[in-house]
C-alpha cells in the first residue's frame, strides 16, 4: 500500500467515523440519561438526509443553501423531538415500562418512514455540493475530496462542543447527575422534565446532523434507515451503553478499519463493524473476569425513576 493510498483511506475512514458517531451519540445520550433505547434513530437519520436534499433543492447549491440545510434540518428535527418527548415518551416514564418505550419508538420509526415515502416518494435523491466543496485538497501528497476534510473538521468541532457542554457547563453537570441519581436531582429542585426534553431533543438533532452530512456522499434512499440504525447500535454496544467516550472510540475504530477493508473486499468491509464489536465484547468479558477495566465499558445508569407525567 502506497503512502498516498494510506492517507486517502485514513481520511475517508475518519469522515465516515464522525458521521457514524453523530447517530450513535444521539442514541447513546438518550439511553444514558433517559434510559430509553430509541429505535427511531435510524428513521431520524434518514429523514435528515431527505430534508437536506429538499432544502438544498429549493435554495440551490450555493454556500448559503448548504449551510441552511446544515443548520435548519437538525434544529427542526430537534424541535419535533422535543414535542414527541413531551406528548408521548414522557408518559411512559412513571410506569418504567421498557416494553412500552420500545413499542412507542418502534412505531415512531415506522411513522417517520411512512412520512418520508408520502412526502419524498420512492425515488432516490442526491445533493449537489457548492463549488468550494466539490473540489479536492492536497494533504500529505494525496488529493482528498474537500467535503471529506470539511466533514472531519465539522466532526471535530461538534465533538468538542459535546464534551465542552457535558463537562464544562451546568447543564452538562445536571445531565451527568441525572444518569447517576434522577430522584435526588429532582429533590434538589431541578426541573427534570425539562432536562429530559432537552436531552432527547439534542439526541435527535445529532442524528439528523449525521443524515445531513451523509446526504452528499451517495444516493439518499429509504435504505438509509437500516444502514444507519444497525451500525449505530453496534457502536453503542461496542462503546458501552451510556459511555460517550467509548462511542467515539468505537466509531473511529469502525470507520477507519472499514475504510481500509474496502481495499480488499466490500463484503469484508461490511463485516468490519461486527468484527470490532465481537473483539471488544470478548475483551470486556475477559477483563471483567480478571477484575480489570477497559475503556469500552458500559456506564451504570440508575433505573428510570422519573418525572411525573405532564
C-alpha positions in Angstrom: 0.0 0.0 0.0 1.4 3.4 -1.0 1.5 6.3 1.4 -0.9 8.2 -0.8 -3.4 5.4 -0.6 -3.0 5.1 3.1 -3.8 8.9 3.5 -6.8 8.6 1.2 -8.3 5.7 3.2 -7.4 7.2 6.6 -9.2 10.4 5.9 -12.2 8.6 4.3 -12.4 6.5 7.4 -12.3 9.5 9.7 -15.1 11.1 7.7 -17.2 8.0 8.0 -16.4 7.7 11.7 -17.7 11.1 12.6 -20.9 10.7 10.6 -21.4 7.4 12.4 -20.6 9.0 15.8 -23.3 11.6 15.5 -26.0 9.0 15.0 -24.6 6.8 17.8 -24.0 9.7 20.1 -27.7 10.7 19.9 -28.7 7.2 20.6 -26.3 6.8 23.5 -27.2 10.1 25.1 -30.9 9.3 25.2 -30.1 5.8 26.6 -27.7 7.1 29.2 -29.9 9.8 30.6 -33.5 8.7 29.9 -32.9 5.0 29.9 -34.7 4.8 26.6 -33.4 2.9 23.6 -34.6 5.0 20.7 -35.4 2.7 17.8 -36.5 5.7 15.8 -32.9 6.9 15.5 -32.4 5.3 12.0 -35.6 7.0 10.7 -34.4 10.4 12.1 -31.1 9.9 10.2 -32.9 9.1 7.0 -35.4 12.0 7.4 -32.5 14.3 8.0 -30.9 13.2 4.7 -34.1 13.7 2.8 -34.8 17.1 4.3 -31.3 18.2 3.3 -32.0 17.3 -0.3 -35.2 19.3 -0.2 -33.6 22.4 1.4 -30.6 22.4 -1.0 -33.0 21.7 -3.9 -35.1 24.8 -3.0 -32.3 27.2 -2.1 -29.8 26.0 -4.8 -26.3 24.6 -4.4 -24.9 27.9 -3.2 -23.0 28.0 0.0 -26.0 29.6 1.7 -28.2 26.7 0.7 -25.9 24.1 2.1 -25.3 26.0 5.4 -29.1 26.5 5.7 -29.6 22.7 5.4 -26.8 22.1 7.9 -28.4 24.3 10.5 -32.2 24.2 9.8 -32.6 20.4 9.5 -31.1 19.4 12.9 -32.8 22.3 14.6 -36.2 21.5 13.1 -36.0 17.8 13.9 -34.7 18.6 17.4 -37.8 20.7 18.0 -40.0 17.9 16.7 -38.2 15.5 19.0 -39.0 17.8 22.0 -42.7 17.7 21.1 -42.6 13.9 20.8 -40.9 13.6 24.2 -43.4 15.9 25.9 -46.5 14.4 24.4 -45.7 10.8 24.1 -42.5 9.5 25.6 -42.8 11.3 28.9 -45.9 9.4 29.7 -44.0 6.1 29.8 -41.5 7.1 32.5 -43.8 6.7 35.5 -44.6 3.0 34.7 -40.9 2.3 33.9 -42.2 0.1 31.2 -39.4 -0.6 28.8 -41.6 -2.7 26.5 -44.0 0.3 26.0 -41.0 2.5 25.3 -39.7 0.0 22.8 -43.0 -0.3 21.0 -43.5 3.5 21.0 -40.1 4.3 19.5 -40.5 1.4 17.0 -43.9 2.8 16.0 -42.4 6.2 15.6 -39.8 4.8 13.3 -42.5 3.3 11.0 -44.4 6.6 11.2 -41.4 8.6 10.1 -40.6 6.1 7.3 -44.2 6.4 6.1 -44.0 10.2 6.1 -40.8 10.1 4.1 -42.5 7.9 1.4 -45.5 10.2 1.3 -43.6 13.4 1.1 -40.4 12.5 -0.9 -41.6 9.4 -2.8 -39.7 6.2 -3.5 -37.1 7.5 -6.0 -33.6 8.1 -4.8 -32.4 11.7 -4.3 -29.0 13.4 -4.4 -27.4 16.5 -3.1 -25.1 18.7 -5.1 -22.4 20.5 -3.2 -21.4 24.1 -3.7 -18.3 24.7 -5.8 -15.8 25.1 -3.0 -16.8 21.7 -1.5 -16.8 19.7 -4.7 -13.1 20.0 -5.5 -10.1 18.5 -3.9 -7.4 19.5 -1.4 -3.8 18.3 -1.3 -3.0 16.7 2.1 0.4 15.0 2.7 0.7 14.4 -1.1 -2.8 12.9 -1.5 -5.6 14.8 -3.2 -8.6 14.4 -0.9 -12.2 15.5 -1.6 -12.8 18.9 0.0 -16.0 17.6 1.5 -14.2 14.8 3.4 -12.0 17.4 5.0 -14.9 19.6 5.9 -16.8 16.6 7.4 -13.8 15.8 9.6 -13.3 19.4 10.7 -17.0 19.8 11.5 -17.0 16.4 13.3 -14.1 17.6 15.5 -15.8 20.9 16.3 -19.2 19.2 17.1 -17.4 16.5 19.2 -15.5 19.2 21.1 -18.8 21.1 21.7 -20.4 18.0 23.1 -17.6 17.4 25.5 -17.5 21.1 26.4 -21.2 21.1 27.0 -21.1 17.9 29.0 -18.1 18.7 31.3 -17.9 22.5 31.2 -21.4 23.7 31.8 -24.1 23.5 34.5 -26.4 21.8 32.0 -23.8 19.1 31.4 -23.3 18.7 35.2 -27.0 18.2 35.7 -27.2 15.8 32.8 -24.4 13.6 34.2 -26.1 13.8 37.6 -29.4 12.6 36.1 -27.5 9.4 34.9 -26.5 8.6 38.5 -29.5 9.7 40.6 -32.6 11.2 39.0 -34.6 11.2 42.2 -32.0 13.2 44.1 -31.7 15.7 41.3 -35.5 16.3 41.4 -35.4 16.6 45.2 -32.8 19.4 44.8 -35.3 21.4 42.8 -34.1 20.7 39.3 -36.8 20.6 36.6 -36.1 17.0 35.5 -38.9 17.1 33.0 -37.3 20.0 31.1 -33.9 18.3 31.3 -35.2 15.1 29.8 -36.9 17.1 27.0 -33.6 18.9 26.2 -31.6 15.7 26.2 -34.0 13.9 23.9 -34.2 16.9 21.5 -30.4 17.2 21.4 -30.0 13.5 20.7 -32.5 13.7 17.8 -30.6 16.8 16.5 -27.3 14.9 16.5 -28.9 12.0 14.5 -30.4 14.5 12.0 -26.9 16.1 11.6 -25.5 12.8 10.7 -28.1 12.4 8.0 -27.4 15.8 6.6 -23.7 15.1 6.4 -24.1 11.7 4.7 -26.6 13.0 2.0 -23.9 14.4 -0.4 -21.8 11.2 -0.2 -24.2 9.0 -2.2 -27.8 8.4 -3.2 -30.4 9.2 -0.5 -32.8 6.3 -0.3 -35.1 4.7 2.3 -32.4 2.1 2.9 -30.6 4.7 5.0 -32.8 3.9 7.9 -31.3 0.4 8.3 -27.8 1.3 7.1 -27.7 3.9 9.9 -29.5 2.2 12.7 -27.6 -1.1 12.7 -24.1 0.5 12.8 -25.3 3.0 15.4 -26.4 0.2 17.7 -23.1 -1.6 17.1 -21.2 1.5 18.2 -23.4 1.9 21.3 -23.0 -1.7 22.3 -19.2 -1.7 21.5 -18.5 1.5 23.2 -20.7 0.7 26.2 -24.2 1.8 26.9 -24.2 5.4 28.1 -20.4 5.8 27.5 -19.8 8.7 25.1 -16.1 8.3 25.1 -16.4 4.6 24.2 -18.9 5.5 21.4 -16.4 7.9 19.9 -13.5 5.4 20.0 -15.8 2.7 18.6 -16.9 5.0 15.8 -13.2 5.8 15.0 -12.2 2.2 15.0 -15.1 1.0 12.9 -14.8 3.9 10.4 -11.1 3.6 9.8 -11.0 -0.2 9.7 -14.0 -0.3 7.4 -12.3 2.2 5.0 -9.2 0.1 4.8 -11.2 -3.1 4.4 -12.8 -1.8 1.3 -9.4 -2.0 -0.4 -9.6 -5.8 0.0 -13.3 -6.6 -0.4 -16.6 -4.9 0.0 -18.1 -7.8 1.9 -15.2 -7.7 4.3 -15.8 -4.0 4.8 -19.5 -4.8 5.7 -18.4 -7.3 8.3 -15.9 -4.9 9.9 -18.4 -3.4 12.5 -19.5 -6.8 13.6 -15.9 -8.0 13.9 -14.9 -5.0 16.0 -17.9 -5.5 18.3 -17.1 -9.2 18.8 -13.5 -8.5 19.7 -14.4 -5.7 22.1 -17.1 -7.7 23.8 -14.8 -10.7 24.2 -12.0 -8.4 25.7 -14.6 -6.9 28.0 -15.6 -10.3 29.2 -12.0 -11.4 29.9 -11.3 -8.1 31.6 -14.3 -8.5 33.8 -13.3 -11.9 34.9 -9.9 -10.6 35.9 -11.3 -7.6 37.7 -9.9 -5.2 35.1 -11.4 -2.1 33.5 -11.2 -1.2 29.8 -12.2 2.0 28.0 -15.1 0.3 26.2 -17.3 -0.3 29.2 -20.9 0.5 30.0 -21.9 3.1 32.5 -24.1 2.0 35.3 -27.2 4.1 34.9 -29.8 4.1 37.7 -33.2 2.7 36.8 -35.5 5.3 35.3 -37.4 7.0 38.0 -38.9 9.8 36.6 -40.6 12.9 36.5 -44.3 12.9 36.8 -46.1 12.8 33.5 -47.1 16.2 32.4 
